Amino acid sequence: RDCRDGFVEVRAASAPSAQSLSSISAITSHNHEPVACAAGKWGSSSVLALYRQTEAGSTDAGSGLRQAEGAPRLQLHGQLVALPGHPTAVAWSDQTLACGLHEGTVEVLRFDPSARDDHSRARRVAQSLQPQLGATASSEQTAAGTSSVAVGVLDGKHARRIGAVVGGSPCLWDAEGSEISLAPSSEAGSAHCLDLDWDKGSVLVGDGRHLSVYDPRHSRLAAKVQSAHFAALNTVCCSHLHPHWVASGSADGVVKVWDMRRLEAPLFRLAWHLTSISGLAWSWANAQMLVSCAHDGSHRFWNLR
């Protein structure tokens, strides 16, 4: 993911040591600090591991990560955080770290990543959020777990919002853990990914092949791009530097960049990957820079000038 000082490539180590992760299922960087969070397995336990970027050559031998040649080094930062289930998605903004679980909950931690000597607040989960899917939710929906999670500030206010897709339905909570109502989708249970548009106060949802825009202030579906892709959307990502741009990636292997003011057609159609898109990230330093990756392990840096 894109950290403040550059792009960092990290992979799981081939053999776990006393403090390494044997597998990584989700990873994210912080929006300001040069730190990252990886969620995965430590032996038989599900954990969160926090890593801080350090100078080259100072990598923690037990960190469970190895770096690409010339990349910044990552060192284990503080304690491993035990999770009550299998992690599937993770997001981190300011002092709020959220981890979605396969069991259908979102675990929330409060942690200041700039604090280098006090990690006690990151050693346990502060909140466990579970959506009200309603009496009509099927057992398949409930068992589908959490496929996406996002943390951000909506409407330019300082209150945190936590969004997630649980059981195929988009959900939103405030900082106190109270669920905020979103308008029901026309295809219940088909959502897979979401992101929060900090500037517009909207929730962007990949709803099957469609791109849906929710307005949580009025509990309504504000806009919908029908058949935004030829296959289901796997990821959506709002730019925090460009106030109107959002990128979407699909199982059709195509990345599209949209202007939220004009959703009739995408600004850019980026067709390079040969397999399904698995992730997108905007640069925090360059509004024109976008990174995409696919299920075959390929990744691409895009300069959208």
Backbone hydrogen bonds, N-H to C=O, Kabsch-Sander energy under -0.5 kcal/mol:
donor,donor_aa,acceptor,acceptor_aa,energy
3,C,1,R,-0.8
3,C,6,G,-1.8
6,G,3,C,-1.2
8,V,1,R,-1.5
10,V,8,V,-0.6
11,R,66,R,-0.9
13,A,64,G,-1.7
20,S,17,S,-0.7
22,S,41,K,-2.3
23,S,41,K,-1.0
25,S,39,A,-2.7
26,A,39,A,-1.6
28,T,37,C,-2.2
30,H,35,V,-2.1
35,V,33,E,-2.2
36,A,51,Y,-2.8
37,C,28,T,-2.9
38,A,49,A,-2.7
39,A,26,A,-3.1
40,G,47,V,-2.2
41,K,23,S,-1.9
42,W,45,S,-3.0
44,S,42,W,-0.5
45,S,42,W,-1.8
47,V,40,G,-2.6
48,L,81,V,-2.2
49,A,38,A,-2.9
51,Y,36,A,-3.1
52,R,75,Q,-3.0
53,Q,34,P,-3.0
54,T,73,R,-2.9
58,S,55,E,-1.6
60,D,74,L,-0.6
63,S,60,D,-1.8
66,R,11,R,-1.1
68,A,9,E,-0.8
71,A,68,A,-2.2
73,R,54,T,-1.3
75,Q,52,R,-2.6
77,H,50,L,-4.1
78,G,76,L,-0.6
81,V,48,L,-2.6
82,A,80,L,-0.6
83,L,46,S,-2.8
88,T,100,G,-2.9
89,A,100,G,-1.3
91,A,98,A,-2.5
93,S,96,T,-2.4
96,T,93,S,-2.5
97,L,95,Q,-0.5
97,L,109,L,-2.6
98,A,91,A,-2.8
99,C,107,E,-2.8
100,G,89,A,-2.5
101,L,105,T,-2.8
102,H,86,H,-3.0
104,G,101,L,-1.8
106,V,129,L,-2.4
107,E,99,C,-3.0
108,V,127,Q,-2.8
109,L,97,L,-3.1
111,F,95,Q,-2.1
111,F,109,L,-0.6
115,A,112,D,-1.5
116,R,114,S,-0.8
122,A,119,H,-1.4
123,R,120,S,-1.4
126,A,108,V,-2.4
127,Q,108,V,-1.9
129,L,106,V,-3.2
133,L,131,P,-1.1
137,A,134,G,-1.4
142,T,138,S,-2.2
143,A,139,S,-2.1
144,A,140,E,-0.7
144,A,141,Q,-1.0
145,G,142,T,-0.8
146,T,101,L,-1.5
147,S,145,G,-0.6
147,S,165,V,-2.0
148,S,165,V,-0.8
150,A,163,G,-2.9
152,G,161,R,-2.2
154,L,159,A,-0.6
155,D,198,W,-0.6
156,G,198,W,-0.9
157,K,154,L,-1.4
161,R,152,G,-2.4
162,I,173,W,-2.2
163,G,150,A,-2.8
163,G,161,R,-0.5
164,A,171,C,-2.0
165,V,148,S,-2.0
166,V,164,A,-0.6
166,V,169,S,-2.4
167,G,145,G,-2.7
169,S,166,V,-1.7
171,C,164,A,-2.9
172,L,180,I,-0.5
173,W,162,I,-2.3
174,D,178,S,-2.1
175,A,160,R,-0.7
177,G,174,D,-1.8
180,I,172,L,-3.4
189,G,168,G,-0.5
190,S,187,E,-1.8
191,A,168,G,-2.1
192,H,206,G,-2.3
193,C,206,G,-1.0
195,D,204,L,-2.1
197,D,195,D,-0.5
197,D,202,S,-2.7
198,W,196,L,-1.0
201,G,197,D,-1.8
202,S,197,D,-0.9
203,V,214,Y,-2.0
204,L,195,D,-2.8
204,L,202,S,-0.5
205,V,212,S,-2.8
206,G,193,C,-2.8
207,D,205,V,-1.0
207,D,210,H,-2.4
208,G,190,S,-1.4
208,G,206,G,-0.8
210,H,207,D,-2.0
211,L,225,V,-1.7
212,S,205,V,-2.9
212,S,210,H,-0.6
213,V,223,A,-3.0
214,Y,203,V,-2.8
214,Y,212,S,-0.5
215,D,220,R,-3.0
218,H,215,D,-1.0
219,S,215,D,-0.5
220,R,215,D,-1.6
222,A,213,V,-1.8
222,A,220,R,-0.8
223,A,213,V,-1.7
225,V,211,L,-3.0
226,Q,224,K,-0.9
228,A,209,R,-1.1
228,A,225,V,-0.9
229,H,209,R,-1.5
233,L,208,G,-3.1
234,N,249,G,-2.5
235,T,249,G,-1.7
237,C,247,A,-2.6
239,S,245,W,-2.2
245,W,242,H,-1.1
246,V,258,W,-1.9
247,A,237,C,-2.9
248,S,256,K,-2.8
249,G,235,T,-2.7
250,S,254,V,-1.4
251,A,232,A,-2.4
253,G,250,S,-1.7
255,V,270,L,-2.3
256,K,248,S,-2.6
257,V,268,F,-2.1
258,W,246,V,-3.3
259,D,262,R,-0.6
260,M,244,H,-3.0
260,M,258,W,-0.6
262,R,259,D,-1.7
267,L,257,V,-2.5
268,F,257,V,-1.4
270,L,255,V,-3.6
270,L,268,F,-0.5
271,A,269,R,-0.8
272,W,253,G,-0.5
272,W,270,L,-0.7
273,H,253,G,-0.5
277,I,250,S,-2.5
278,S,293,C,-2.5
279,G,293,C,-1.5
281,A,291,V,-2.0
283,S,289,M,-2.2
289,M,286,N,-1.6
290,L,302,W,-2.2
291,V,281,A,-2.5
292,S,300,R,-2.4
293,C,279,G,-2.1
294,A,298,S,-2.3
295,H,276,S,-2.4
297,G,294,A,-1.9
300,R,292,S,-2.7
302,W,290,L,-3.6
302,W,300,R,-0.5
304,L,288,Q,-2.6
304,L,302,W,-0.6
